[in-house]
Amino acid sequence: MLYLQDKYPCNDWVVTTAFYSAIHFLDHKIFPCEYRGEKYKNINEAHQRILRQSKHQTRSLLINHLLPKHKADYEFLLEKSQNARYVNYDVHDSISKRAVSNLDRIIETCA
């Protein structure tokens, strides 16, 4: 990721890569888990039983419950990644740097 950030103007990829990397670290830390008296082995099982519109919303709910200090980090990465992929590929350097910073905080907790 830092290679993309430093060598090329690929901020859209930096943000997207940071988001998907964060998902893997967060899922590793969260699962298996218990939420409202129910046990979940993985995001697929949680999503099927918690019944949110998307796995991202299910994950957000569990992060808020189990890792609340990373709720804002995750929400930022989700929003900016979706924007970079579907709305505006021209991502400012400050957004890219913040995405990497958010991922670094997540890694510190979850690795």
Salt bridges, closest charged atoms under 4 A:
ASP27 OD1 - ARG59 NE 2.73
GLU38 OE1 - ARG49 NH2 2.59
GLU45 OE1 - ARG49 NH1 3.63
ASP73 OD2 - HIS70 ND1 2.95
ASP73 OD1 - ARG105 NH2 2.63
GLU75 OE2 - LYS71 NZ 2.99
GLU79 OE2 - LYS80 NZ 3.73
